[in-house]
Amino acid sequence: MSNVKTNVYTSTRQVTLILETSIEYGRRILIGVAEYGRTHGHWRFMKGRSSGILPAREAVGLEGDGAIAHISTEAAARWAMSFGIPIINVSARLMNPPLPTIVSDDFLIGRLAAEHFIERGFQHFAYFGIDGYGFSIRRGDSFEQHVRQHPNSTFSRLDVVYDPDWSRDKEHQMLQEWLMSLPKPLAIFCCNDPKGLQVCEICRSIGLLVPEQVAVLGVDNDTIFCEFCDPPLSSIDLNLHQIGFRAAQWLDHLMQGSDYPTPPPVAPIGVVTRQSTDVFSIEDRDVASAIKYIRANAHRSIQVEDVLREVPINRRALERRFKRAIGRSPAAELRRQRIEIAKQLLAGTDHSMADIARRAGFQYPQHMAVAFRQLTGLTPSEYRDQFQKK
């Protein structure tokens, strides 16, 4: 980046912030940036000059030693780069951004969505996205790749095109017709929470039950969109705080003129399950009841014998029916659920390994460590390191 100015280190850095603070995406990133600025020297933050929330293309100019910005178009990227100061982009909209960018791992997001629905027994999958938006394309491609590997699955995809002929009424009509045409029960992954909210509203208007007929999953875990959705919307938490922290860390190195390797995309924390996907599309009612019991009680020290007391069949029959329905045994499902609890705690808390093991239903941390490596290929510490500030 030879055309970028770098400044000799001074006691106070002036950093311009161009972020969409009207939505939770920008606000959470902002918190991560602020934390880095507080703990790694003296930063003074400036809001990019404009007549409101930026987007970058509306700003008058970039000032200071560097900038962190939400840049969503090629024109905005060219504009930002023209000022010759180090700048980090935190928008995932561009497919191939021409400037340093740090965002979430969209491939992993698509995989998490697929796993979330597959483990609930779905066979029919759909993706609702936005044409031309990089994050939507990547998430949809990953989701499709993973669900198509599931036996006997069906898949459909609808990407909205925001061209001159677009209108909200046309989009609603197209979405209605698409949803009505798809086989049920249906699992639909949406590129973000606003699209998830839209799907839930359309389903309600045409008499489709969520989640019984259509299970809906969004991305961003935006509290307003998710909690005010009817029913509340399940969503993937992107670990936005970490994106902000790492963006600031990268910018700090660029402002000092030091070499810094391009950081990898930030791993999402995981699915935050709410009512919109709280359902099991499993025809075998005994298996569905057993899975529901396991998921409600995996954090306790239950064993398969406890599951059998809830389901009136013998162990061999339950084993056989589990394998047929979800491809794994009751013990494997119990172990998997405990690892999912551990993942959430490792990514989102500072609890000790012993405390996490106990909260996830393991008797000893060593047992958790062995099971964790078997399922993920990582130790619990290695998994946690993906989410730590570095």
N, C-alpha and C positions, 0 to 999 in steps of 0.2 A: 504494500500500500504506500508507494513512494510519494504520492501526492497528498498524503495526510500529514498535517503538522503535529509534532509532539513537543511537549514543553518540559523543560527541566523541572524536576520535582520541587514544588513549593509546599508550604505548610497547609494551604487551603486549596482544594480543587473546586472549580466551578463547573457543575455538570447540568446541562439542560435536559429536562425530561419532557418527552412528547408521548404521552400515554393516554389511552381511552379510559379516563377515570370515571366515566359515567356508567361503566359496567364493572362487575366484580373481577373480570379478567385483568383489567388494568390496575385496579386497586390492590389486588394481592401481589402483583409483580412489583408495584410501587413499594409495598411494605418490605419485600426482600431487598430491593435497592437501598432503601433507607437504612436497613439493618447493616448492610455491608458498609455504607458510608459512615455509620456511627462507630463501627468496630475496627475499621482499617484506615484510620487517618481522618483528617478534617475535610469533609465535602460540604460545599454549599450548593443547594439545588435551586435551579431556576426553571420556571415553567416557560416553555416555548411561547413566543409572542404570537397571539392570534386573538380572534374575537370569540373565544369559547374553547371547548374541548377540541384538542387539535384535530381532525387528522393532519398529518404532517404536510400534506399538499397545501393546506390553508395557512401555514405559518409564514411569518414574514422573514425570519432568519434564525440561524443557529448561532449561539454565542457560547463562550466559555472554553474550557479545556477539552470537553468531550460531551457526548450526548447518548442517551438511551431513548429509543423511539419505537413507536408502533407504526411501521411503514407498510402500507398495504397495496401499493401500486408501483409499477416500474418508474413512472414519472416522479413519484414521491422519492423513490430511491435515488434517482439521478439528482433531484433537487438537494437532498440531504448530503450526498457525496460532494456536491459542488462547493461546500463550505470548507472542505479540507481539514476538518477536525475528526478525531476518532469517533466513530458512532457504532452502536450495537443495536440491531433490530430485534424486537421481541414479538413481531407479528408473524404468524404462520401462513398468511394468505398467499404469498408469492410462491410459485412452484420452484423457481431457482433464483433466490434473491442474490443480487450482485454485491452485497455488502455483508459484513459479519452478522450472523443471525444465530440466536439461540432460542429454541422452542421445545415443545414436548415431542416425545417419540411417537409419531403417528402410526408407525407399523405396530408398535406394542399396544397402542390404544385399540386398533382394529382387532388384534388378537385377544385382548381382554374382553372386548364386547362379544366376540364369537364364543369364547369359553364360558362367559356368563350365561349366554342363552343355551348353549349345548348342554351344560350341566343341569339345566332345568328341563331337559328332555325335548326341546323343540326340533322339528324337522324342516319347518318352512321359515325362511329368513328373507329379510328385505333391508335395503339401505336407502335412506333419504338424505340427499346432499345438495351441494351447490356447484354447478358447473363452473370450471375455471378457477376455483379457489383451491390453492395448493393443499391446505390441511384437509379439506373435504375429499379431494381426489385420493390422497394417500391413505386416509382412514378407510374410505370405501374399498379401495383396492385390497388393503390388508384384510378387512373383514370378509370380503368375498373369497379371497384366497383360503382363509381358514375354514369358513363354513362349507365351502365346496369339498373339502376333505372329509366332511362328516358323511357317513353312509346314508343314502336315500334322502339327501337334502334337496330342497328347491331354493332358488335364489332369484330375487328381482331387485332392480335398482332404478331409482328415479332421481335425477339431478336437475334442479331448477336452473333455468337459463335466464339470467337477468339481462335480456336484450330490450330494444325499444318497444317490442310488442308485449312485454311483460306487464301484468297487473295483478294485484292481490287477489281479485276475484277469479282470474284465470288460473292462478296457482292453486287456489282452494278447490276449484272445480276439477282440475287435473289430479290433485291429491285425493279427493273423494273417489273419483272413478278408479284410480289405481288401488286404493285400499280395498274397495269393494270387490275388485277383480281377483285379489290374491287369496290363496288357500289359508284356512284357519285351522287351528290356532297359529298365529303369526308372531314372529319375533322381529321387530323393526329397530334397527340401529340408526340414530340420527346424528348428523355431523356435529351438532352442537345443541345446547339446551333450548334456544329459541325454536329450532326446528322440532325438537321433541315436544315442546309445549304445543306447537301448531298441530302436530299429529294427534295428540290427546284431545285437543279441541274439536278437530274434524271427526274423530271417532265418536265423540259424544254427540255431535250434531247429526250423524247418520245412524246412530243406534248400535255402534260396535262397542263392546264392553272392554275396558282396559282394567286389569291385564288379562281377563279370562279369555278373550278372543284375540286381542292384540296387545302384546307386551312391548313397552317402549323404553328405550335407553338413550340418554343424551350424553353430551360431553361438556365439561367445564365445572360442573357442580356449583353452578351459580345459585345461591340461596334463594333469591327472589323468584327466578324462573322455576326452580324445582319445588319449592314449598307452596307456591301459589298455583301450581298446576293441579288439576283435578283428574285423576288422583295424583299425589305427590310423585315427582319424576325421579327415577333412578338415573344416576349420572356418573361419569368417570372423572375423578379428581385429578387434575393435571399437575399438581405440585407447583403451582404458579409462584409461590413464595421462593422456591428454589430457582426458578427461571430468573426472577429478579435479582437474587443474590449472585448467581453465576454470571449474569449479564454485567453487573457492576464489577465483579472480579475481573472479567475479561477486559472491560473498559479501563480499569485501573492499570493493567499491564500495558495496554496500548498507549495510554496517556504518558506513561513513563518511557515509552519507546522500546520496551523489552519484547523479546520473542515470546509468544504464548501459543501453544497448539490449539487448534480449533476444538472447543469442547464438544462432546457428543450430545445428542438430544437428551432432554431430561426425562427420566422414566416417570410415568404417572403413578400416583399412589395406589390407585385401584378403583373398583366400582363401589360407589355408595348406594346401597340398595334401599329403595323406597317402594311404595306400593305399586308403581307402574310395571315392575317386573317381579313382584313378589308372588310368583305362581309357578306351578310345576306342570309342564305339558307331558305328563306320563300317564299312559292308559292304565297301567297296573296300579290300582288304588293302594294296595298294601305297600308297594315300593314307594309310592309318593308319600304315604303317611310316615314311613320309616325315614325317608330323606328329610321331611319336615321336622321330625323329632330330632334327628342328628344335628341339623343346622341350628335348631333352637337351644340345644344342650351341649354342643361340642366343647364349649368352654369349661364345662364341668368334667369331672373324671369319670365319664360314663364309658361303658364297654358295649360290645355287640350284644351281650346278655341283657343289658338294659333296653336296647332297641327291641329285642325279641319279646320283652314283656309288654311293649306297646303295640306290637303287631302279632296277631294270633296265628302264626305259622311257625314251622320248625326251622332250625338254622340252615339246614341243607337246602330247603326249598327257597328260603330268602336269598341265600347266596346265588342260587341259580337264576332267580328272577331279577336280582340286581344286575348280574352280568348281562342278561338279555336286555334290560331296560337302559342302563347307563354305561355298560362296559367295564364295570369294576365291582368289587365286593363291598359289603357294608363296612368292613374294617378299613378298606382303602378310602372309602368316602368319608369316614370319620376322621381318618388321618389327614386327608386333603382339606377338610373344613378347618381343622386345627391349624394347619399351615397357613391358610388364608387369614385366620385371626392373627397369627404371628406376623404375617407380612404387614397387615395394617398397623400393628403396634410398632414394628421395627421402623416403618416409614414415617409414622406420624407422632411418635413419642420418644422420650429419652429414658424410658424404663430400662432397668437392668435385664439381662438375659434370664435370670432366675425369675424375675417378676413376670416377664413376658411369657415364659414357659408355663407358669402357674395360671395366668389369665387365659392362655390358649388351651388349657386342659391337659397339659403334659405334667407328669409327676416330677420329672427331673429335667434340667436344662440339657443334659447330655442326650436324653431321648429326643428332645426337640431338634437338636443339632443334627442327629443322624437322619431323622425323617425329613428335615428341611433340605439337606444335601441330596437325598434320594429323589425328592420331587423337583427341586429347582436347579441342582448342579452347583449350588452356592452354599456357603456356610451362612448362618444368620448374620454374622458380622459383615461378611462380604455384601450381602443383600442390603443391609442398613447403609453401608458406605455409599451406595448409589444415590441416597437421598440426603447425605450430610453435606453441609457447607464446607468447601475446601478452599 
